[in-house]
Amino acid sequence: MKLIIMTKSTFFVEEDKILTTLFEAGMDSLHLYKPGAEPVYSERLLTLLPDDYYRRITVHDHFYLKEEFKLKGIHLNDCRAKLPEGYRGNVSRTCHCTGELKDAKKRSDYVFLKTLFDSQSNPNDKATLDIEELRSAARQGLIDKRVYAMGGMNLDNISVVKDLGFGGVVICGDLWNRFNITSGLDYKELISHFEKLRKAVG
């Protein structure tokens, strides 16, 4: 299974150092998700990261960053959204129900399916999919290696989605909740947890 790390939705002081350390520890795919933020802040964060890692980063907004920094690709948060005019390159999308998967997969390199479990980073983001619906989608071949589980994913439930045939997991709160962005300086626990997540996805 693939392991995708989603950034916190807000910027914070130690973020570039933590992201660089995560890349050094083997992070293969980072989704840069900063809803509502001015593009200059994303630009600044990217310039603070070693450019060797740009090809592992996908952006959710300000798609011009993909070309400017030679990033991996872009992500559309609505599976029905159209690609930017003239765009060529890697694209992923978010689906909010299993019925959207078939069409979205045809137009994407991979897709996220949310929300599987109650979010750990957004208390208002509750699970919208039940296990029986997911099993049915798996039997129909809708869930496969190009569908990644999102929403409340953590070390304890990775095995559940692995058994369902998902190709990967999207981790956010389970990782970032291990670091206090207002006063934290030591992020060893966060890196240690990332290594456990890598092992769990196998």
Sine and cosine of phi, psi and omega as CSV:
sin_phi,cos_phi,sin_psi,cos_psi,sin_omega,cos_omega
0.00,0.00,0.51,-0.86,0.07,-1.00
-1.00,0.07,0.52,-0.85,0.07,-1.00
-0.89,-0.46,0.90,-0.43,0.06,-1.00
-0.95,-0.32,0.75,-0.66,0.07,-1.00
-0.98,-0.21,0.78,-0.63,0.08,-1.00
-0.98,-0.19,0.71,-0.70,0.02,-1.00
-0.91,0.41,0.31,-0.95,0.22,-0.98
-0.88,0.48,0.44,-0.90,-0.03,-1.00
-0.96,0.27,-0.23,0.97,0.03,-1.00
-0.89,-0.46,0.42,-0.91,0.06,-1.00
-0.99,0.12,0.47,-0.88,0.07,-1.00
-0.51,-0.86,0.28,-0.96,-0.22,-0.98
-0.85,0.52,-0.73,0.68,-0.10,-1.00
-1.00,0.05,0.10,0.99,-0.19,-0.98
-0.86,0.52,-0.72,0.69,-0.04,-1.00
-0.89,0.45,-0.61,0.79,0.01,-1.00
-0.91,0.41,-0.69,0.73,0.00,-1.00
-0.91,0.41,-0.70,0.72,0.00,-1.00
-0.89,0.46,-0.67,0.74,0.03,-1.00
-0.88,0.48,-0.68,0.73,0.02,-1.00
-0.91,0.42,-0.62,0.78,0.05,-1.00
-0.90,0.45,-0.68,0.73,0.06,-1.00
-0.87,0.49,-0.69,0.72,0.01,-1.00
-0.89,0.46,-0.51,0.86,-0.01,-1.00
-0.99,0.12,-0.01,1.00,0.09,-1.00
0.93,-0.37,0.19,0.98,0.04,-1.00
-0.88,0.47,0.85,-0.53,-0.10,-0.99
-1.00,-0.09,-0.45,0.89,-0.08,-1.00
-0.54,-0.84,0.85,-0.52,0.04,-1.00
-0.88,-0.48,0.74,-0.67,0.12,-0.99
-0.97,-0.24,0.87,-0.49,0.00,-1.00
-1.00,0.04,0.96,-0.28,-0.11,-0.99
-0.80,-0.59,0.97,-0.26,-0.02,-1.00
-0.73,-0.69,0.95,0.32,-0.10,-0.99
-0.85,0.52,0.74,-0.67,0.07,-1.00
0.99,0.15,-0.06,1.00,-0.04,-1.00
-0.99,0.12,0.50,-0.86,0.07,-1.00
-0.92,0.39,0.62,-0.79,-0.06,-1.00
-0.87,0.49,-0.46,0.89,-0.04,-1.00
-0.87,0.50,-0.52,0.86,-0.01,-1.00
-0.95,0.31,-0.60,0.80,0.08,-1.00
-0.92,0.38,-0.64,0.77,0.04,-1.00
-0.86,0.51,-0.72,0.70,-0.03,-1.00
-0.88,0.47,-0.69,0.72,0.02,-1.00
-0.87,0.49,-0.70,0.72,-0.02,-1.00
-0.89,0.45,-0.64,0.77,-0.01,-1.00
-0.92,0.39,-0.36,0.93,0.02,-1.00
-0.99,0.10,-0.17,0.99,0.00,-1.00
-0.99,-0.11,0.56,-0.83,0.08,-1.00
-0.86,0.50,0.73,-0.68,-0.09,-1.00
-0.93,0.38,-0.21,0.98,0.09,-1.00
-0.87,0.49,-0.41,0.91,-0.09,-1.00
-1.00,-0.10,-0.07,1.00,-0.06,-1.00
-0.85,0.53,-0.58,0.81,-0.06,-1.00
-0.94,0.35,-0.07,1.00,0.06,-1.00
-0.97,-0.24,0.09,1.00,-0.11,-0.99
-0.94,-0.34,0.73,-0.68,0.07,-1.00
-0.90,-0.44,0.69,-0.73,-0.02,-1.00
-0.96,-0.26,0.58,-0.81,0.01,-1.00
-0.99,-0.12,-0.28,0.96,-0.02,-1.00
-0.60,-0.80,0.16,-0.99,0.09,-1.00
0.77,0.64,0.89,0.47,-0.18,-0.98
-0.90,0.44,-0.29,0.96,0.05,-1.00
-0.88,0.48,-0.38,0.92,0.02,-1.00
-0.88,0.48,-0.48,0.88,-0.02,-1.00
-0.85,0.52,-0.74,0.68,-0.01,-1.00
-0.97,0.23,-0.67,0.74,-0.08,-1.00
-0.87,0.49,-0.62,0.78,-0.04,-1.00
-0.95,-0.32,0.12,0.99,-0.01,-1.00
0.82,0.58,0.78,0.62,-0.03,-1.00
-0.98,0.17,0.11,-0.99,-0.04,-1.00
-0.92,0.40,-0.71,0.71,-0.06,-1.00
0.01,-1.00,-0.22,-0.98,0.00,-1.00
-0.83,-0.55,0.40,-0.92,0.02,-1.00
-0.82,-0.58,0.75,-0.66,0.05,-1.00
-0.98,-0.18,0.86,-0.51,-0.07,-1.00
-0.96,0.29,-0.27,0.96,0.09,-1.00
-0.90,-0.44,0.84,-0.54,-0.11,-0.99
-0.91,0.42,-0.30,0.95,0.00,-1.00
-1.00,-0.04,-0.14,0.99,-0.04,-1.00
-0.89,0.46,0.57,-0.82,0.01,-1.00
-0.99,0.11,0.49,-0.87,0.08,-1.00
-0.92,0.38,0.48,-0.88,0.11,-0.99
-0.85,0.53,0.58,-0.81,-0.06,-1.00
-0.85,0.53,0.77,-0.64,0.04,-1.00
0.99,0.17,0.04,1.00,-0.06,-1.00
-0.93,0.36,0.73,-0.69,0.12,-0.99
-0.75,-0.66,0.79,-0.61,0.02,-1.00
0.54,-0.84,-0.11,-0.99,-0.06,-1.00
-0.91,0.41,0.72,-0.69,0.03,-1.00
-0.66,-0.75,0.65,-0.76,0.10,-1.00
-0.77,-0.64,0.32,-0.95,-0.06,-1.00
-0.64,-0.77,0.36,-0.93,0.11,-0.99
-0.97,-0.23,0.78,-0.62,0.11,-0.99
-0.96,-0.28,0.59,-0.81,-0.02,-1.00
-0.95,-0.32,-0.03,1.00,0.09,-1.00
-0.43,-0.90,0.34,-0.94,-0.07,-1.00
-0.91,0.40,-0.44,0.90,0.00,-1.00
-0.91,0.41,-0.31,0.95,0.00,-1.00
-1.00,0.03,-0.20,0.98,-0.17,-0.99
-0.91,0.42,-0.72,0.69,-0.13,-0.99
-0.84,0.54,-0.78,0.63,-0.03,-1.00
-0.93,0.36,-0.67,0.74,-0.04,-1.00
-0.89,0.46,-0.61,0.80,-0.01,-1.00
-0.91,0.42,-0.53,0.85,0.01,-1.00
-0.91,0.42,-0.45,0.89,-0.11,-0.99
-0.94,-0.35,0.27,0.96,-0.10,-1.00
-0.62,-0.79,0.41,-0.91,0.14,-0.99
-0.97,0.25,-0.57,0.82,0.13,-0.99
-0.35,-0.94,0.26,-0.96,-0.02,-1.00
-0.72,-0.70,0.47,-0.88,0.15,-0.99
-1.00,-0.10,0.61,-0.79,0.15,-0.99
-0.88,-0.47,0.87,-0.50,-0.01,-1.00
-0.73,-0.69,0.41,-0.91,0.09,1.00
-0.91,-0.41,0.86,-0.50,-0.09,-1.00
-0.98,0.21,-0.64,0.76,-0.02,-1.00
-0.71,-0.70,0.26,-0.96,0.05,-1.00
-0.85,0.52,0.75,-0.67,-0.03,-1.00
-0.90,0.45,0.56,-0.83,0.06,-1.00
-0.99,-0.16,-0.12,0.99,0.01,-1.00
-0.94,-0.35,-0.34,0.94,0.01,-1.00
-0.72,-0.69,0.96,-0.27,-0.10,-1.00
-0.88,0.47,-0.33,0.94,0.01,-1.00
-1.00,0.08,-0.16,0.99,-0.06,-1.00
-1.00,-0.07,1.00,-0.04,-0.05,-1.00
-1.00,-0.09,0.37,-0.93,0.02,-1.00
-0.85,0.53,0.71,-0.71,0.01,-1.00
-0.88,-0.48,-0.08,1.00,-0.03,-1.00
-0.86,-0.50,0.69,-0.72,0.04,-1.00
-0.97,-0.25,0.28,-0.96,-0.14,-0.99
-0.89,0.46,-0.56,0.83,0.00,-1.00
-0.92,0.38,-0.65,0.76,0.05,-1.00
-0.89,0.46,-0.63,0.78,0.01,-1.00
-0.93,0.38,-0.65,0.76,0.04,-1.00
-0.89,0.46,-0.66,0.75,0.03,-1.00
-0.89,0.46,-0.69,0.72,0.01,-1.00
-0.90,0.44,-0.60,0.80,0.03,-1.00
-0.91,0.41,-0.68,0.74,0.01,-1.00
-0.89,0.46,-0.56,0.83,-0.01,-1.00
-0.99,0.17,-0.06,1.00,-0.01,-1.00
0.99,0.15,0.16,0.99,0.01,-1.00
-0.96,0.28,-0.57,0.82,0.07,-1.00
-1.00,-0.06,0.85,-0.53,-0.01,-1.00
-0.50,-0.87,-0.29,-0.96,-0.11,-0.99
-0.91,0.42,-0.28,0.96,-0.02,-1.00
-0.99,-0.17,0.16,0.99,0.04,-1.00
-0.91,-0.41,0.82,-0.57,-0.06,-1.00
-0.93,-0.37,0.72,-0.70,-0.03,-1.00
-0.98,0.21,0.72,-0.70,-0.05,-1.00
-0.67,-0.74,0.56,-0.83,0.07,-1.00
0.96,-0.27,0.98,-0.19,0.03,-1.00
0.95,0.32,0.29,0.96,-0.01,-1.00
-0.94,0.33,0.70,-0.72,0.03,-1.00
-0.46,-0.89,0.00,-1.00,-0.06,-1.00
-0.84,0.54,-0.54,0.84,-0.09,-1.00
-0.98,0.21,-0.44,0.90,-0.07,-1.00
-0.93,-0.37,0.07,1.00,0.05,-1.00
-0.84,0.54,-0.65,0.76,-0.03,-1.00
-0.89,0.46,-0.51,0.86,0.01,-1.00
-0.90,0.44,-0.74,0.67,-0.04,-1.00
-0.97,0.26,-0.46,0.89,0.08,-1.00
-0.89,0.45,-0.68,0.73,0.02,-1.00
-0.91,0.42,-0.47,0.88,0.01,-1.00
-0.98,0.19,-0.18,0.98,0.05,-1.00
0.99,-0.10,0.20,0.98,0.06,-1.00
-0.89,0.45,0.52,-0.85,-0.01,-1.00
-1.00,0.05,-0.19,0.98,-0.01,-1.00
-0.10,-1.00,0.05,-1.00,0.03,-1.00
-0.73,-0.68,0.50,-0.86,0.05,-1.00
-0.93,-0.36,0.87,-0.49,-0.06,-1.00
-0.94,-0.35,0.73,-0.68,0.08,-1.00
-0.73,-0.69,-1.00,0.09,-0.09,-1.00
-0.83,0.55,-0.61,0.80,-0.04,-1.00
-0.87,0.50,-0.47,0.88,0.03,-1.00
-1.00,-0.02,-0.79,0.61,-0.14,-0.99
-0.95,0.32,-0.39,0.92,0.05,-1.00
-0.93,0.38,-0.11,0.99,0.00,-1.00
-1.00,-0.06,0.16,0.99,0.03,-1.00
-0.63,-0.77,0.76,-0.65,0.01,-1.00
-1.00,0.05,0.95,-0.30,-0.12,-0.99
-0.94,0.33,-0.29,0.96,-0.02,-1.00
-1.00,0.04,-0.49,0.87,-0.06,-1.00
-0.70,-0.71,-0.08,1.00,-0.08,-1.00
-0.97,0.25,0.60,-0.80,0.12,-0.99
-0.81,-0.58,-0.51,0.86,-0.03,-1.00
-1.00,-0.09,0.90,-0.43,-0.02,-1.00
-0.91,-0.41,0.46,0.89,0.02,-1.00
-0.88,0.48,-0.63,0.78,-0.02,-1.00
-0.89,0.45,-0.64,0.77,0.02,-1.00
-0.89,0.45,-0.73,0.69,-0.01,-1.00
-0.91,0.42,-0.66,0.75,0.04,-1.00
-0.87,0.49,-0.65,0.76,0.01,-1.00
-0.93,0.37,-0.62,0.79,0.06,-1.00
-0.85,0.53,-0.67,0.74,-0.01,-1.00
-0.91,0.42,-0.57,0.82,0.08,-1.00
-0.92,0.40,-0.65,0.76,0.02,-1.00
-0.89,0.46,-0.68,0.73,0.02,-1.00
-0.86,0.51,-0.68,0.74,0.00,-1.00
-0.91,0.42,-0.64,0.77,-0.05,-1.00
-0.91,0.40,-0.59,0.80,-0.01,-1.00
-0.98,0.21,-0.34,0.94,0.09,-1.00
0.90,0.43,0.00,0.00,0.00,0.00
